[in-house]
């Protein structure tokens, strides 16, 4: 495991600026080390995208 992956596991992602695209008025990209999707919340401030559960988890309606 490289040091970059350990940093990503601790929450220190770094965006790959070469592959940043615009989607629905927002800039989105991926972490350059672990490919986690990220979005720009403020200029030059990136955060990991929150992915909603599509109901495929262990929860179910009874």
Buried (B, 14 or more C-beta within 10 A) or exposed (E): EEEBEEBBEEEEBBBBEEEBEEEEEEBBBBBBBBEBEBBBEEEEEBEEEEEEEEEEEEEEEE
